Amino acid sequence: MSRENIADASKPNAGRIYDYVLGGSHNFEVDRQAAEHIIKLLPFIPKYARLQRWTLQNIAAELTEKRGYNVIVDFASGLPTEDHIHYNVPEGTIVIYSDYDPITVEYAHEILGDTPNVYYFEADATEPEKLLNNPQVKSLLTDDKKVAFVLWGVSAFINNDGLIHAVRYLHDWSGPDSCLVFNVQSLNRDDPTSQKFVEYYRSIGIPLHIRTSEECLDIVHPWQLDGDDFISLIDWHDFGQDELAEEDIHSFGPMGGGSGGYLIKA
Ligand SMILES: C[S@@+](CC[C@H](N)C(=O)[O-])C[C@H]1O[C@@H](n2cnc3c(N)ncnc32)[C@H](O)[C@@H]1O
């Protein structure tokens, strides 16, 4: 996203468009107009957004209950509404959210109030060093630096250099047994509707970086995928199967639906 769009309430912002699509109220007229345009183009987008949040809830449980993480650091979090990570973790888990949009951060503070063990910082996902060296964040992290990082719903908004720097920094900084949960936001690049979608985003100042799973695997190196391949969000622990009609699943085709996986420190 261009720097001017980040905190400018007169220009559409990806996080606020997403909030509107999810049925939230933390958005402006300009975001609503952009969202309506996108929904007209791809009517299943609201379901896609919900699917993305369902998978996040599942990830929250998997990271804590199955994989034993006590600290989750989430980048490009958007709004921490009821469908976000901290709603589905055991008491005592530390959840550190962040986003580079100051308006989102302000709304997030309003939403969270004084929820225990949940924090929200303004930070650019492409500069994780700034967040991790923030003295308040440092005081929340344990000496073993065993952390579960989450980069969900944002890879398409970040260019290759930014993404490569972020994942390598997280790999080098973190302690053994850390992990990174990564979402590939794929799209059929040959599909005319998908092309219109990308073109529309570009026209409102939000360039999208669409990649295949293979391209993402190269980018996330040296993190190692836990499993053979990224898993489609549609197949993610059967999420969405009941909610999505057959034609929606078909519609996810051009959008790819995205996929995700757990990357572990090699
Ligand atoms: C589509 S929302 C996804 C929110 C959440 N991660 C989820 O999956 O539900 C994308 C968010 O990424 C944020 N964002 C985009 N680029 C970013 C960057 N470089 N650093 C931090 N946040 C970023 C936007 O402000 C927006 O809130």
The ligand as a Gaussian input file, in Angstrom:
#p B3LYP/6-31G(d) Opt

LIG

0 1
 C       -6.669000      -7.847000       5.053000
 S       -6.174000      -7.170000       6.623000
 C       -5.737000      -8.668000       7.485000
 C       -5.900000      -8.563000       8.968000
 C       -5.605000      -9.853000       9.761000
 N       -4.199000     -10.209000       9.686000
 C       -6.469000     -11.019000       9.312000
 O       -5.954000     -11.937000       8.658000
 O       -7.657000     -11.002000       9.605000
 C       -4.599000      -6.532000       6.207000
 C       -3.981000      -5.643000       7.302000
 O       -2.592000      -5.524000       7.025000
 C       -2.173000      -4.215000       7.366000
 N       -0.912000      -4.018000       6.665000
 C       -0.674000      -4.006000       5.328000
 N        0.651000      -3.881000       5.094000
 C        1.258000      -3.822000       6.310000
 C        2.614000      -3.717000       6.732000
 N        3.612000      -3.609000       5.857000
 N        2.879000      -3.704000       8.058000
 C        1.875000      -3.788000       8.973000
 N        0.577000      -3.865000       8.631000
 C        0.270000      -3.907000       7.316000
 C       -3.335000      -3.343000       6.956000
 O       -3.302000      -2.101000       7.610000
 C       -4.516000      -4.227000       7.363000
 O       -4.931000      -3.951000       8.685000

